[in-house]
Structure formats: C-alpha cells, structure tokens
C-alpha cells in the first residue's frame, strides 16, 4: 500500500512540476511548447510501466500496459504532429491521448477500487476522457496553447495527490484483496 501511495505522490509532484515549467516557459519559442507536449505523455508511459512493475507486471495489468503503449505512441505522434501542423496538430494528438489515457485510468481505478483512494482516480480518468474530447474539437477551431492545456495536468496532479493523501491518512483495513 505504501508503494502505491508513494507512487501517487510522485505522479502529483511531476504533474505540478510540468505545469510550473509550462507557465515559466509561456513566452518561449514554439519548439519549447512542442517539447513540453511530448514530455507529458512520455512521462505517463514511464509512470505506467513503473506502476505495473510494482503490481504484478505489464502482463497482469492490461490497463496500464495499453496506457503505456498508447502514451509511447502518442509521444512520437505528438512530435510528428507538432512538427508538421504546429500547435493545432499537437493539441489534436494530445486530445486523442487524453481521451484514451483517461479511459485506461478509469479502468485501472475500477480494478483497484478495493485498495482505497481509487474514486479520485476514476473521477480523474473520466475527466481526462472528457477533456480529451474537448481538446480534439478545439484543435479544429481555436487550438489552446500549452499554457491553456496545463490545467488538465494540474487537475490530474490534484487527483493523484488526493489519492495519495487518502492512502496516507485512512484507517488500515484488516484485510484487503486486490481484484
């Protein structure tokens, strides 16, 4: 349980750090924005692999396996889309990824619900999926800047922090079984 709690703290810290970097680099050249868009799903891929390894491996955790694979593909596709289509291309790919990653996170949260703190992960997953749909539509209209996408990551960090706090301060159950 401490491993999951610590992992959620790590996810929150990285999300908040990414948001801080985005705002610090708000006036930077477009290449910086594109790089930040690539880094976020790349980190998500790494985080899913770390989490899966700590809970039975990628084979035992299909939601994390597919999320990691989706995030790796997204990081590569993001670099290509941003290079070819600028911010609009990057936001489109980011939106599709947010939708898929949210659905995978929702599935993992449902699977882990007996561990506690997963309601926040399920809410985060659903919100990510909805935000992804929003980003996809905005990519075809008036694509948001990376700074306008940053609240998405901030909310994700907030939900990871809430889950970590829940696991830190809740009363220990007498026995917990993992689904």
Backbone bond lengths (Angstrom), bond angles and torsions (degrees), N, CA, C in turn:
res aa  C-N    CA-C-N  psi(-1)  N-CA   C-N-CA  omega(-1)  CA-C   N-CA-C  phi
1 X - - - 1.445 - - 1.528 110.38 -
2 X 1.351 116.72 -39.23 1.459 119.53 178.76 1.522 111.31 -62.76
3 X 1.323 116.52 -32.96 1.460 120.30 179.57 1.525 110.30 -63.98
4 X 1.315 116.72 -45.48 1.461 120.74 179.45 1.529 110.39 -65.59
5 X 1.313 116.43 -43.14 1.463 120.65 178.34 1.537 110.47 -59.50
6 X 1.311 117.15 -48.30 1.464 121.03 -179.81 1.526 111.62 -64.15
7 X 1.323 115.64 -36.58 1.461 119.63 177.50 1.527 110.37 -64.21
8 X 1.317 117.30 -41.21 1.461 120.45 178.34 1.529 111.24 -65.42
9 X 1.322 117.49 -37.38 1.466 119.49 174.35 1.528 110.35 -61.80
10 X 1.319 117.07 -43.61 1.466 121.07 178.43 1.523 110.95 -60.02
11 X 1.324 116.61 -45.56 1.471 120.04 179.40 1.522 110.98 -60.71
12 X 1.325 117.25 -40.83 1.466 120.85 179.11 1.526 110.46 -64.26
13 X 1.309 117.41 -46.18 1.471 121.58 -178.83 1.520 110.60 -60.95
14 X 1.320 117.48 -45.32 1.468 120.40 -179.37 1.527 110.34 -64.50
15 X 1.320 117.77 -42.17 1.476 120.27 179.13 1.524 110.66 -61.65
16 X 1.322 116.75 -45.96 1.469 119.85 -179.90 1.530 111.28 -65.94
17 X 1.331 116.75 -37.25 1.470 120.03 177.76 1.528 110.32 -64.88
18 X 1.334 117.46 -41.18 1.460 121.30 178.92 1.523 109.97 -61.53
19 X 1.327 116.46 -43.82 1.464 120.72 179.00 1.529 109.90 -61.20
20 X 1.325 117.41 -44.45 1.463 121.04 179.69 1.532 110.85 -61.60
21 X 1.318 117.19 -41.62 1.468 121.13 178.77 1.524 110.24 -65.07
22 X 1.325 116.90 -41.79 1.467 121.05 178.52 1.525 110.26 -57.73
23 X 1.317 116.78 -48.17 1.466 119.10 -178.70 1.530 111.55 -69.08
24 X 1.325 117.42 -34.50 1.468 120.29 177.79 1.522 111.24 -67.23
25 X 1.334 116.10 -29.11 1.462 121.12 -177.39 1.528 112.46 -102.06
26 X 1.312 117.49 17.90 1.467 121.88 -174.57 1.526 113.12 -55.89
27 X 1.301 118.23 -33.49 1.471 121.36 -178.03 1.531 112.13 -99.79
28 X 1.315 116.63 10.10 1.470 121.31 -179.03 1.529 110.30 -73.92
29 X 1.325 117.26 164.69 1.474 120.97 177.96 1.537 112.00 -60.48
30 X 1.320 116.89 158.24 1.468 121.14 -178.66 1.534 114.07 -55.06
31 X 1.315 117.73 -30.78 1.463 119.93 179.25 1.530 111.25 -59.25
32 X 1.318 117.21 -35.67 1.465 121.37 178.25 1.530 109.54 -66.04
33 X 1.316 117.12 -43.78 1.465 120.95 178.47 1.526 110.30 -60.88
34 X 1.321 116.42 -44.14 1.463 120.13 178.54 1.520 111.81 -62.37
35 X 1.316 115.85 -41.35 1.467 120.10 178.81 1.524 110.66 -63.30
36 X 1.319 117.00 -42.07 1.465 120.28 178.59 1.527 111.42 -64.28
37 X 1.326 116.43 -36.86 1.470 119.56 177.13 1.530 110.95 -65.54
38 X 1.317 117.96 -34.38 1.469 121.87 178.47 1.526 110.78 -72.98
39 X 1.322 116.42 -40.37 1.471 121.11 -176.35 1.523 112.32 -62.02
40 X 1.327 117.56 -38.76 1.464 119.37 -174.14 1.538 112.39 -62.11
41 X 1.325 120.12 -52.28 1.473 117.84 177.26 1.529 112.82 -69.82
42 X 1.342 117.87 -28.13 1.471 119.33 176.78 1.530 109.75 -63.20
43 X 1.334 116.77 -43.43 1.463 120.64 176.68 1.526 109.84 -63.25
44 X 1.323 117.75 -40.11 1.458 120.61 179.64 1.529 110.50 -60.68
45 X 1.317 117.30 -38.88 1.470 120.49 177.59 1.525 110.28 -62.29
46 X 1.321 115.99 -47.39 1.473 120.31 179.41 1.524 110.29 -60.83
47 X 1.325 116.37 -44.76 1.462 120.66 -178.64 1.530 111.74 -62.58
48 X 1.314 117.49 -39.70 1.467 119.93 178.71 1.523 111.81 -66.50
49 X 1.309 117.04 -37.11 1.467 120.19 177.22 1.530 109.99 -66.68
50 X 1.328 117.19 -44.55 1.466 120.91 177.87 1.527 110.10 -58.66
51 X 1.315 116.57 -48.28 1.460 121.22 -178.29 1.524 111.04 -62.82
52 X 1.320 116.77 -44.50 1.467 119.75 -179.37 1.530 111.23 -63.22
53 X 1.328 116.60 -41.55 1.474 119.68 179.12 1.518 111.72 -61.48
54 X 1.312 117.19 -32.86 1.462 121.43 -179.10 1.525 111.98 -80.36
55 X 1.317 117.25 -10.19 1.466 119.39 -177.62 1.518 112.05 -130.39
56 X 1.323 116.27 42.25 1.463 120.24 172.54 1.508 116.11 105.61
57 X 1.311 118.68 -3.23 1.458 121.60 177.39 1.519 113.12 95.66
58 X 1.312 114.99 168.88 1.468 121.00 -178.19 1.522 112.24 -66.23
59 X 1.331 117.27 -34.39 1.469 119.74 -179.44 1.523 111.47 -65.19
60 X 1.331 117.02 -33.65 1.464 121.23 -178.70 1.528 112.69 -85.00
61 X 1.315 117.06 -7.21 1.463 121.44 -175.59 1.527 110.60 -130.18
62 X 1.337 117.31 77.69 1.463 119.65 -174.88 1.527 113.97 -61.84
63 X 1.341 118.49 -34.25 1.463 120.39 178.61 1.515 111.26 -62.48
64 X 1.322 116.37 -43.81 1.464 120.13 178.94 1.524 111.30 -71.41
65 X 1.320 116.86 -36.36 1.464 120.55 178.13 1.530 110.08 -61.40
66 X 1.331 116.50 -49.11 1.461 119.93 -179.56 1.524 111.35 -68.39
67 X 1.327 117.13 -34.92 1.456 120.31 177.93 1.530 110.28 -65.99
68 X 1.322 117.17 -43.74 1.469 120.58 178.22 1.525 110.73 -62.16
69 X 1.316 116.89 -45.67 1.464 121.02 179.16 1.527 110.83 -62.44
70 X 1.325 116.60 -45.06 1.466 121.31 178.50 1.526 110.58 -60.59
71 X 1.322 116.74 -41.25 1.467 120.66 -178.46 1.528 112.23 -69.22
72 X 1.327 117.40 -36.37 1.476 120.37 175.85 1.525 110.09 -64.74
73 X 1.314 115.97 -47.85 1.469 120.34 178.76 1.521 109.95 -61.28
74 X 1.331 116.28 -39.73 1.467 120.49 179.97 1.516 111.52 -63.59
75 X 1.323 117.62 -43.45 1.469 120.09 -179.41 1.530 110.53 -58.94
76 X 1.327 116.60 -42.35 1.466 120.65 178.51 1.531 110.08 -68.63
77 X 1.333 116.17 -47.51 1.468 120.15 179.80 1.525 111.22 -62.85
78 X 1.308 116.61 -34.25 1.468 120.90 178.77 1.521 110.61 -63.42
79 X 1.319 116.10 -44.42 1.468 119.74 179.27 1.522 110.40 -60.94
80 X 1.321 116.19 -43.93 1.466 120.63 -179.96 1.527 110.53 -66.60
81 X 1.329 116.91 -48.46 1.469 120.95 -177.54 1.519 111.75 -62.51
82 X 1.328 116.52 -41.01 1.462 119.20 -179.65 1.528 110.20 -68.29
83 X 1.321 116.53 -37.87 1.467 120.39 178.51 1.522 111.12 -65.57
84 X 1.316 117.42 -42.54 1.465 121.31 -176.27 1.527 113.80 -83.11
85 X 1.329 117.92 -36.47 1.466 121.55 -171.99 1.521 114.40 -124.18
86 X 1.327 117.62 6.70 1.455 120.36 177.82 1.516 112.39 67.53
87 X 1.316 114.97 -152.06 1.452 121.67 -176.18 1.530 112.36 -57.69
88 X 1.328 117.59 -40.12 1.468 120.41 -178.87 1.530 110.85 -60.20
89 X 1.327 116.46 -44.68 1.462 120.14 178.61 1.517 111.65 -64.49
90 X 1.337 115.97 -42.24 1.457 120.13 178.68 1.513 112.20 -62.93
91 X 1.327 116.81 -43.28 1.471 120.97 -179.30 1.530 110.31 -66.90
92 X 1.315 117.27 -37.85 1.467 119.90 177.42 1.524 110.87 -60.15
93 X 1.314 116.61 -49.80 1.473 120.24 179.77 1.526 110.11 -64.02
94 X 1.328 116.62 -42.85 1.463 120.57 178.56 1.527 110.19 -58.44
95 X 1.324 117.56 -41.83 1.456 121.41 179.65 1.516 113.13 -63.52
96 X 1.318 116.26 -45.10 1.471 119.47 178.36 1.526 109.66 -61.88
97 X 1.339 115.35 -43.01 1.467 119.62 178.59 1.526 111.34 -63.08
98 X 1.332 118.48 -44.73 1.467 121.49 -179.70 1.532 110.28 -59.94
99 X 1.311 116.56 -39.14 1.462 120.74 177.39 1.528 110.81 -61.96
100 X 1.326 116.33 -52.62 1.471 120.21 -178.07 1.525 111.89 -66.06
101 X 1.336 116.87 -46.18 1.469 120.41 -179.43 1.529 110.21 -61.27
102 X 1.320 116.89 -37.84 1.454 120.32 178.03 1.523 112.38 -63.36
103 X 1.324 115.84 -42.66 1.469 119.34 178.73 1.531 111.15 -64.94
104 X 1.345 116.70 -40.32 1.466 120.11 177.28 1.528 110.65 -65.39
105 X 1.335 116.98 -41.66 1.463 120.66 179.46 1.523 110.48 -64.16
106 X 1.302 116.79 -40.24 1.459 121.01 176.33 1.531 110.23 -59.60
107 X 1.327 116.87 -45.13 1.467 121.12 179.93 1.528 111.46 -63.06
108 X 1.334 117.18 -42.82 1.468 120.91 178.78 1.529 109.91 -64.93
109 X 1.329 117.55 -41.89 1.460 120.75 178.27 1.519 112.07 -61.05
110 X 1.315 116.27 -41.45 1.472 120.20 178.18 1.524 109.63 -64.04
111 X 1.325 116.39 -42.47 1.466 120.82 -179.05 1.527 111.53 -64.17
112 X 1.332 116.53 -34.24 1.467 121.68 -176.84 1.530 113.69 -97.76
113 X 1.292 118.97 10.92 1.464 121.64 -170.29 1.525 113.57 -55.41
114 X 1.307 118.93 -28.93 1.463 120.75 -178.90 1.529 112.83 -75.17
115 X 1.324 117.05 -12.13 1.467 120.02 178.85 1.521 112.15 -77.92
116 X 1.316 116.82 -18.32 1.458 121.38 -179.31 1.520 111.41 92.55
117 X 1.323 115.71 153.02 1.456 121.46 179.05 1.513 114.34 72.95
118 X 1.311 117.14 5.31 1.467 120.27 -174.34 1.527 112.95 -85.53
119 X 1.314 117.27 -16.08 1.468 118.86 176.90 1.522 109.18 -58.71
120 X 1.339 116.57 -38.77 1.461 120.45 178.67 1.525 111.41 -66.23
121 X 1.322 116.76 -35.91 1.462 120.40 178.28 1.527 110.62 -70.04
122 X 1.317 116.57 -36.72 1.464 120.03 178.14 1.527 110.59 -68.26
123 X 1.330 117.03 -42.18 1.465 120.44 176.45 1.525 109.91 -62.68
124 X 1.325 116.21 -44.32 1.463 120.94 179.40 1.524 110.95 -60.43
125 X 1.324 116.83 -43.18 1.459 120.40 179.37 1.521 112.03 -62.30
126 X 1.316 115.76 -44.66 1.467 119.51 178.89 1.526 110.61 -64.61
127 X 1.333 116.63 -42.57 1.459 120.19 179.39 1.532 110.93 -65.51
128 X 1.316 117.39 -37.76 1.463 121.04 177.59 1.524 110.64 -62.61
129 X 1.318 116.06 -43.98 1.467 119.86 179.31 1.530 110.71 -60.98
130 X 1.318 116.69 -44.51 1.473 120.48 179.28 1.536 111.20 -65.44
131 X 1.331 116.23 -41.91 1.471 119.98 177.72 1.525 109.74 -62.47
132 X 1.322 116.83 -38.91 1.463 120.51 178.25 1.508 111.91 -58.81
133 X 1.324 116.86 -44.61 1.466 120.63 177.56 1.531 109.73 -60.96
134 X 1.327 115.91 -43.45 1.476 120.74 178.54 1.532 110.71 -59.43
135 X 1.344 117.56 -46.44 1.467 121.10 -179.13 1.526 111.52 -62.90
136 X 1.323 116.56 -38.84 1.470 119.66 178.87 1.522 109.96 -60.90
137 X 1.323 117.08 -48.13 1.463 119.42 179.62 1.522 111.69 -63.92
138 X 1.330 117.38 -40.42 1.469 121.09 -179.82 1.524 111.73 -66.76
139 X 1.318 117.82 -28.48 1.467 120.88 179.48 1.527 111.16 -62.51
140 X 1.319 117.21 -26.95 1.459 121.28 -179.97 1.527 112.88 -92.77
141 X 1.304 116.23 -4.75 1.464 120.76 -177.15 1.524 109.53 -116.75
142 X 1.292 116.94 -86.75 1.457 122.98 -179.53 1.522 106.40 -131.76
143 X 1.324 116.62 84.72 1.460 122.17 -172.79 1.522 111.51 -57.31
144 X 1.328 116.51 131.39 1.459 119.51 178.97 1.529 111.17 -70.08
145 X 1.309 115.53 154.00 1.461 120.81 175.60 1.526 108.67 -75.52
146 X 1.314 116.27 170.87 1.456 120.10 177.08 1.536 109.56 -61.36
147 X 1.323 117.29 -38.20 1.467 120.25 178.27 1.532 111.09 -62.85
148 X 1.325 117.85 -30.89 1.461 120.63 177.72 1.532 111.92 -78.67
149 X 1.326 116.56 -17.59 1.465 121.33 176.01 1.528 110.51 -86.61
150 X 1.318 116.71 -23.06 1.467 121.69 -175.76 1.531 114.23 -52.22
151 X 1.336 119.90 -38.48 1.480 117.92 178.00 1.535 112.87 -58.26
152 X 1.322 117.28 -28.54 1.467 120.57 175.45 1.528 109.86 -57.72
153 X 1.334 115.94 -48.13 1.466 120.71 179.68 1.532 110.83 -68.43
154 X 1.335 116.30 -36.19 1.464 119.69 179.19 1.528 110.79 -62.95
155 X 1.324 117.19 -42.32 1.461 119.87 177.14 1.525 110.61 -64.05
156 X 1.331 117.03 -41.25 1.463 119.81 176.70 1.520 111.16 -59.28
157 X 1.330 116.36 -45.21 1.459 120.44 177.30 1.523 111.94 -61.36
158 X 1.329 115.89 -39.96 1.462 121.35 178.79 1.529 110.61 -61.36
159 X 1.327 117.53 -43.70 1.463 120.20 179.69 1.528 111.44 -67.86
160 X 1.331 117.12 -37.86 1.468 118.63 175.38 1.527 110.01 -63.75
161 X 1.327 116.85 -40.56 1.463 120.36 178.58 1.531 110.63 -63.29
162 X 1.322 117.60 -44.42 1.465 120.26 178.07 1.532 111.33 -60.11
163 X 1.329 116.85 -42.35 1.468 119.89 178.89 1.522 110.75 -64.25
164 X 1.333 116.67 -42.04 1.461 120.41 178.67 1.527 111.08 -63.34
165 X 1.321 116.28 -43.65 1.465 120.14 178.20 1.521 111.29 -63.45
166 X 1.320 115.93 -40.43 1.467 120.28 178.06 1.525 109.86 -59.29
167 X 1.327 116.05 -46.37 1.462 119.77 -179.79 1.529 111.74 -69.71
168 X 1.315 118.12 -25.40 1.466 122.06 179.08 1.523 111.83 -75.09
169 X 1.319 116.63 -43.20 1.465 120.13 -169.70 1.523 115.74 -106.56
170 X 1.298 118.21 -2.50 1.458 118.72 -179.79 1.528 110.01 -75.61
171 X 1.306 115.45 158.36 1.471 119.54 175.85 1.511 107.90 -74.74
172 X 1.320 116.07 137.91 1.464 120.91 -179.11 1.518 110.32 -68.07
173 X 1.334 115.12 128.66 1.469 117.58 175.56 1.523 109.83 -72.59
174 X 1.309 115.82 155.92 1.477 119.67 -179.99 1.526 110.82 -68.44
175 X 1.311 117.21 -37.80 1.457 119.49 175.19 1.511 108.28 -151.65
176 X 1.307 114.07 136.56 1.464 121.24 179.77 1.515 107.31 -125.92
177 X 1.323 115.47 129.63 1.460 119.35 174.97 1.508 108.23 -110.30
178 X 1.317 115.90 142.19 1.464 121.67 179.62 1.519 108.13 -93.30
179 X 1.327 115.32 132.53 1.470 120.42 179.48 1.489 110.54 -71.94
